[in-house]
Amino acid sequence: MNITLIILVLTAFFFMRGKVRSDLVAICSMLALVIFGIISPTQALEGFSSSVVIMMVGLFVVGAAIFRTGLAKMISSRILRLAGNSENKLFILVMLVTAAVGAFVSNTGTVAVMMPIVVSMAASANIDSRRYLMPLAFASSMGLFTLISTPPNLVIQETLTSNNQEPLAFFSFAPVGFVCLTVGVVVLFFLSKLLVSKKDTSVNKDKKGRSLADLVASYNLAQQSYRIDVTSDSSLLNKTLAESRIASLYNISIVKIVRRDKAYRFRKVYIEEVAGPKSVIMKDDILYCQGDKENIDRFVSDNNFSINQDPAREGFTGFQESGIAEVFIMPNSRLINRTIAEIQFREEYNVNVLGIQHDREYQMNEIKDVKLKSGDALLVQGTWEDLARLDDRQSDLVLVGQPLQEASKVTLDQKAPIAAAIMVLMITAMVTNVVAPVIAVLVAAVLMVVTGCLRNMKEAYDNINWESIVLIGAMMPMAAAFSNTGVDKLISGALVTYLGDVSPYALLAGIYFCTSILTLFISNTATAILFAPIAMQAALTMKVSPLPMLFAVAVAASMCFASPFSTPPNALVMSAGRYTFSDYIKVGLPLQIIMGIVMVLVLPLIFPF
């Protein structure tokens, strides 16, 4: 028992520090339990064959197809347009639509889809998006209407079935989700106003949205951008950018090349090309470059070029074929802890990285060696077509800062109706129990690939968040270790002894708030895995229904708002909304406490003791 508790404490410590990947911590924890003889190798690996883990794999694939076909974005944007220019209507619709989408797909994916739409809608209505992005992240966790809305729901289902209890129905969570969402909308309607200061409001009134010029101004791009005319012979002529090694020799970036179209003799028609490794410099070209003035001057002098002394603002706003946009690094992106140089961003995404918003500071120079982290913003430049393609890479990054006329466009792929039909069939099968829920999800995942809603199996595999899958599979043996050593009876016994004698309500409150506090430091899934068997044991000891206790675990694990790092959606909106840690404390902490009090009172009414 002592060894198990030591392993648990060390696991929680490394989860909280965040220096080591959570899936690696979970695997080490699982191996430690086996090495010390607390669980058998068979018990250690049972988590990876659990229906919860298999179902989550399938749900990642189904969710990816819904995003890939544009179905989620189409539905969300059309509904949000109902708000018009009303600030309060937009707030309520953002909450309702996000919760509704989050009931069927992952909350991180929901935020990735909704964030560009909400930013664009707020900008179009001339409203500060800061009021909406944090509630957007919170609402994605409030959509507890279905069994598949969040991993903790699946965890308590597994706990019930493993203890020979009646399994939950697909919509068993609907009454709880309705209460959570109602409380969230009412409380955040007032608290969210704290996120918008008078200064933000006055600045926003002077803007008409996040245009190209706004992005140029935010990153101070114009001050480091220059137009260079290739007016004379140079050793660089007729060489590709890769061959000329301009970036390494002069520490500047050529982002665009413009040249006259020789097909038109009597009028000047220009062709613009987004600069890449294979781009060739020719005489009379116009180079749009970015870098320090000193490096630019050295480049011009060494090659007998001439420089236009005016900042090249028009280089990013004056042409139609290319432009700039802003992307945010997703919490589970494979780009995290890698540099721009390591990623080979240009080759991977066919766009140039002009700047980074890192640790709330804008960096325009020496960015190729900056290690990316969750929530970083990248200012990228490329053709509109290539920028639009970034929207298909939502497992790694989410496209937000496009110009309004581009960001508000919603494309509906021809496969969207097929994806919608498969989704409806999956839900119908799970509601009617025609087949086991895990089979319904797997069939839907296979159909998404077979019908072309996803391009191929590789795309399906790429969209599975393997870190989450391994984390859940490797943490599940901890419940077996609790059972084998009696830790679950020890903790549940303590809860029953000190709180159960007062009343079942006191025990319920103890379970809820212990889960809620722990979720501030480790993932909601890991917290649910740890507390679900304790809640079950406590209920059996007191001879009361386990349902209110287990629902308390699921809700408390999901309703974590007081920290930007407790859930991926919270972290994702931090940079986009320019939030600080104190913003989450002053808005998220009161909401988390109020939600807990309401749930302790309401859960026994929905699921009597």
N, C-alpha and C positions, 0 to 999 in steps of 0.2 A: 504493500500500500504506500509506504514512504517513497519507494523508488518511482512508483507511478506518479505521485504528487510532484516529485522533483522534476520528472520529465515534463509534466504538464506546465509547471512554473517556467522552466527553461524555454519551452515551446512558446508560451505566451510572451515571454521576454523578447525573444527574437522576432515574433510577429509585431510587437509594439515598436521595436527599434527600426524595423523596415530596411535594414542594411542588407539582409539576405532575402532572396526571393521566398515568398510564402510557400510555394510548392516544395522547394528544397527543404525548408524547415519541417514541413509536414512529413516528408519522406524520412528524414533523419529521426523524427519523433517515432514514427512507425517502426523503423529498424531498431531503435533503442529498446522499444517494448519487446521485440522478438529476442534480441541479444540477451536481455536480462530475464528471459523466460516467463514474462508476464502474459504474453499471448503466443499462440502457435503460429508458424508460417502460414497455415491455412487461414486462420483468423485475420492475419495481417493483410492478406490479399483479397479477402471477401468483399472489402469496400469497393474494389474495382469491378466486381461483378454485380454490385447492388443495382436494383432497378432505378434508384435515384440517379446514380451516376450515368447509367445508360440513357435514361430519359433526358438528362441534361445535354448529353452529346447530340441527341436527336433534335432537341429544342434549339440548340445553336445553329444547326443546319436549316431548320424551318425558319427561324428568325432571319438568317442571312438571306434566304430567298425572298422573304417579304421586303427586306430593305433593297435587295438587288433589283427587284422588278419595279421599284418605286411605289409600291402599294401603300406602305406606311406613310410616306411623304405626301402622296396624293390625298389620302384621306385626311391627314392632319392639316395640311395647308388649306384645303377647301373648307373645313370646319372653322379654322381660325379666321378665315376671311369674313365670317359672319360678324366678327367683332367690330369691323370698320375702324374708325379712329377713336373708339371709346376705350379709355385706359382701364376702367373697371371691368368692362365686358371682356377685353383681351385677357386680363388677369384670370378671370373665372374660366374662360375657355381654355387657356393654357393649362390650368390645373386639371380640368375635367378630361380634356383630350389626352394629356400625357398619362394620367392614371388609367384611362381606358386602353390606350396602346400598351402600357406597361403591364396590364393584366394578362397579356398573351405572349409578349416577347420580353427579352431581358431589359432591365432598367437602364443599363449602360447603352445598349443599342437604341432604346427609346430616346434617351437624351441626345445621342448622336444624330438622330433623325430630326428631332424637334428643334434643336438649338439653332441651326441655320434659318429655319422657318420663323422662329420667334424673334431672332435678331432682325431679320428682314421686316417682319410685320411691325415691330416696335419702331424701327427706323422710318418706315413708311408713314406711320401714324405720328411721327415726331415725338416719341416717348422714349425715355431712358430705359434701355433693356435691363439695367441692373435690378429693377424691381421684379423682373420675371424669371431671370435665369436660376436664382437660388430656389424659388418656389417650383420651378420646372424640375430641378434635381430631386427635391423632396417629394413632389407628386409622383415621380416615377417609382418611388418605393411605396406609395400609398395605394397603388392599384392592386390591393390584395383581394381581388374578386374571384380568382380561380386557383386551382391547385398548382398550376404551373407558373404563377406570376413571379415567384421568387424561390430560391433554393431552400430557405428555412421551412417553407410550406411542405416541400417534398421530404425534408428531414423528419418532421413530426409525423408525416404519413408513414414513413418507414418505421418509426418508433412504435406507432400504434399497431401496425401489422405484425411486427416482430414480437409483440406482447399479446398476440391473439385477440386484439381488439377490432371492432368494426372499422373498416377503412373509411376515409372521408370521401364524399362525393366531389365531383369536379367544381361545383359552385358552393361548397360548404363554407368557403371563406367570404362569400358575397356580403352577408350582413356585417361582418367585421370590416370589410373593405369600405362599405358604405359609411360606417361610423368614422373610420380613419380619415376618409376623404372629406367628409363634412367638417370634422374638427379642423383638419388641415386648411381647408378653404377659408373658414371663418377666422381662425387665428392668424393665418398668413396674410389675409386681406388687410389687416391692420399692421402687423409686424413688418411686412415687406416694405412699407412706406419708410421705415427707418433706413433702408438701403439706399435711398435716393436723397441726397442732401440738396439744399437750396442752390448750392454752387453747381451741382450736376444738372439741376433743372434749368438754371439760367443758361448754362452752356448748351444744353440740348435744344433749347428754343432757337438758338442761332444756327442750328444744323438741320439739314434736310435728309440726314441719313449717312450711312457709312459708305461714302462714295470713294472713287479712286483717289481723289484729292485728299479726302480725310485720311486714308491709309498713308499716302505720301507724307502728310503733315505729322501723323502719329509717330512714324518711324524717322522723321526728319530726313527723309530720303533725298529730297531735292538738294540739300546742302552738300551731299557727297556724290551727286550724279552729274556727269559731264558729257557733252556732245563733242566728239572728236572727228575731224574731217581728214580722211586719208587723201591728202592733196599732192603728195610727191612719192617718188620711188622709195621703197623700203625693203629691207631683207625679209620683212614679214609678208609681203605681197604673195598671193597665190599659195599661202600655207594655211593649213587648218589650225584652229586654236589649240588643238592637242599638240601639234608639231611645234608651234611657236612658244608654248609654255609661258604665256603672258601672266597667268595667275601666279605661278611660283616665282617668276623673275621680278615682277613688279608689285605683287600683292594687290592687284586690282582685278575686277571682274568685268568682262564684256557681256552685257545682258541682252543686247539687241543690235542687229546690223540692218541698216536701211540702204538700199541702192536703187538707182533709177532703172526703170524697166526700158530696155533698149528697143523693145517692140514698138514703142510709141515715139516717133521722131519729132512730131510737131507740138507735143505737149508733155509736160513733166508728170510722169506717173511713177510712184515709188513702190517698191516691194520691201516688206519688212520680214525679217527672219529672227526668230528667237535663237540667240547664240547657243551653240552646243559644241562638243568636242570636234565634230566634223565640219563645222562652219568655216568657210574660207574667206580671208580678207582680200579684197580686190581694190584697185585704184578707184578713187572717187566715192568709196563707201563712206557711210556715216556710222560711226561706232558710238553706241550709248554705253558708257562705262560708269562703274561705281568704285569709289575708293578715296583714300586721303588725297588732299590736294598735292602734297609733296610727291606721292607716288605717281599721280596722274601727270604732273609736270615732267617727271623723269621719263615716263613712257613716251610722252609727246616729243621731248627733246631728243631722245635716243633714236627715234624713228622718223624725224623730220615731218611729223604731223602737225596739224594746227588745231587749237582748242577753242571752242566757243565758250567765252568767259561766263555767259549766263548759265545758271544751274539748269540742268536738262529736265525740268519738270515735265515738259511735253513728251519726253521719252517714255513716260509711263501713262500719260493720259491723252496723248494726241493722236493715237492710231487705233484702228479698229480691230486688227487681227490678234493683238496680244494685249495683255494687261497684267495686273497684279491681284493677289488675293491673300487672305490670311487663313492659316490652318492651325488647329490645336492638336497636340499629341495626346492620344487616347491613354487612359490609365493602364491598360494591359497591352499597349503597343509593343511590337518587337523592336521598335526604334529606340526605346528607353535605354539609357546608359551607353548609347552609341553616338559617335560624332557624325557630322555631315560628311566628312571625308570617308569614314568607314562605310557609311550607308551607300555612298556614291549616288547621292540624291538625284543628280541630273540624269544619270543612266537609268535609275530605278523608276523615276516618275516623270521624266522628260520636262522638268521645270527647274528654274534657277532659284536658289535660296538667297534672298537679298538681305535679310535681317532676322534676328531672333529676339523675342521678348522672354528673357530668362531671369528668374528671381526678381520679377517686377521691374526689370531694367531692360531698355532697348539696346541691343548690340548690333552694330553694322560692320565692324571690322574684326578680323581674326575669329570669324565664326566657325570656320571649318573644323576646329578642334574642340568646340564646346560640346560637352556631353549632354544629350537631350534628356529631359525628364518629363514625367506626366504633367500636363497642363501648360507646357511651354507653347508659345505661339511662334509660328514661322511666317515671315512675309515671303511669298513665292511669286515668281514671274514666269509667264509662258503664254502660249496661245490659249484662247478661250476654250477651245476643244480639250486641250490637255488639262487645263484647270478644272473643267467639268468632270474629267475622268477621276480626279482625286476623290470625288463623291462616292466612288465605288470602292474606296479603300478605307472604309470606316472602322475596320479592325485595328488600323494603325493611326489614322488621323481623321479629323472632321473638318470640313470646309465651312468657314463661317464668314470671313470678311470679304465676300465678293461685293461688287457694286450692286446697288439695289435692283437694277433692271435685270441682272443676271441671277441674283440670289432668289428672287421671287418666282423664277420660272420653275415649274414642276413638270418633269417629263414622265409620262406614263408609258412604260414598256408594254409591248403587246402581250407579254407573259403575265402581266398583273392579274387579269381575270382568272387565269389558271391557278396562280398562287392563292388567290382569295378562295377559290373553290376547294383547294386542298386543305386550306386552313379551316374552313367551315366543316368539311368532312371529318377532320381530326377532332375538332371540338365536339361534334355530334357523337362520334364514336366514344369519346371519353365520358360524355354526359350520360349516354345510354348504356354504357358498360357492355357494348357489343363484344369488344375485346379488351384485354388488359390495357391500362393507360400507356404503359411503356411500349407496347406493340403498336398502338395507334400512332404514337409519336414517331416510331421508327419507320412505319409505313409512309407517313407524311414526308419524312425526310428523304426517303428513297424516291418518292414521287416527284419531289421538288427537283431532284437531279435528272430523273428520267424524262420529265416533261420539258426540261431546258430552262427552268426558272433559275437554276444555277448552271454555269457553263459546263462543268464537269466535276468529277469526284475530287480533283485537286482543290478546286475552289471551295467545295464542301469542307474538306479537311482544313483548309487554311482559315476558315471562319469559325472553327471550333476553338474555344478558349481553353487550351490544354492546361494552362496553369491552374484554372479553376477546377477542372476535372481532376487533376492529380491532387490538388489541395483537399477536395472533398473525399476522394477515394482513400487517401492516406490518413486523413483525420478520423475516419469512421472507426478504425480499430481502437481508438481511444475509448470509445463507448464500451467495447468488449473488455478492455483493460479495467475500466471502472467496475464492470460487473464481476470480473474474475477476482479482483482484489477487495471488493466491497467498498470502494471509494464512493460509488453512487449512493449506497445505503448510509455511509458516514455523513455525506453532505446533506442528503435529503432528511436523514434523521435529525441533524442539527437544525435544519429549517423547520421540521415538524415540531421539535421540542420547544424551540424558542418562539415560533410564530403560530404553529398549528393549534397550540393550547389557547391562543387568543381567539382565533376564528379562521375558517377557510379563506376569508377575504385577506387576512393578514399574511397567510402563507402565499396566496396568489400575488399579493403586492411584493413580497420578498423575492419570489421567483422572477417576476416581471422586472423589477428594478436592478436585481443582480445581473440579469441578462442584458439589460439596457446599458449598464455601466461598463460591462466587459466588452460590449460591441463598440465602445468608443476606441478601444485599443487593438482589437483583432477583428478579423472579417466576420460578417454576420453569419456566414455559413458555418465557420468553425465554432462560433459561439453557440449556435443552435445545436450542433452535433454534441457539444459538451453538456448543455443544459437540458436537452430533451430527455435523456434517460434519468436525470436527477428529478425532473418534474414528474415523470411517470412513476418513479419509485415513491416520491413524496405523496402522490395521489393515492397509490395503492396502500401505503402505510396508514393514511388517514381514512381509507375506505370511502373516498369520494370519486366523482367522475374525473378521469384524467384530461378530458377535453379542455376545460377552461385553463388548466395548468399548461398544457402543451400549446394552446393557442397564445397564451401569454408569452411563451418562449418565441414562437414564430413572429408575433407582432413586435415584441421588444427588439428582437434581432434585426428586424427590417426598419423600424422607426428610429433610426439613429441620425440626428441632424446637427449635433453640437460640435462636430469636428469636420474639417474639409477632407480628412483622410480616412474617415470611417467607411465610406462607400465610394466606388468609382465615379458615380454621377456627381457626388459632392465635389470631388477633386477636379472633374472635367470642366465644371462651370466656374471654377475659382479664377482662372486667368481671364476667361471670356467676360466675366462680370466685374473684373478688377476688384475682387473681394479680398479682405484680410481675414486672418484667423478670428479677430474680434467680431467681425460681421456674423460669423457662424455662431459665436457665443451669444450675441445679443438677440439674434433671431431664432437660431436652431435650438438653443438650450431651453428657453421658455416653451417652445413647441414640444420638445421631447418630454418635458415634465408634465405639461398639460395633457398630452396624449397618453402618458402612463396613468395618470389619475383617472381619466375617462375610461380607459380600457379596464382598469381594476374594478370599476363600478359596473361597466356594461357587459363584460365577458360572461359573468355568472348569469346575467339575464338571458343571454343568447344560448349559452350552454350551462344549464344549472348544475350545481354541485351534486 
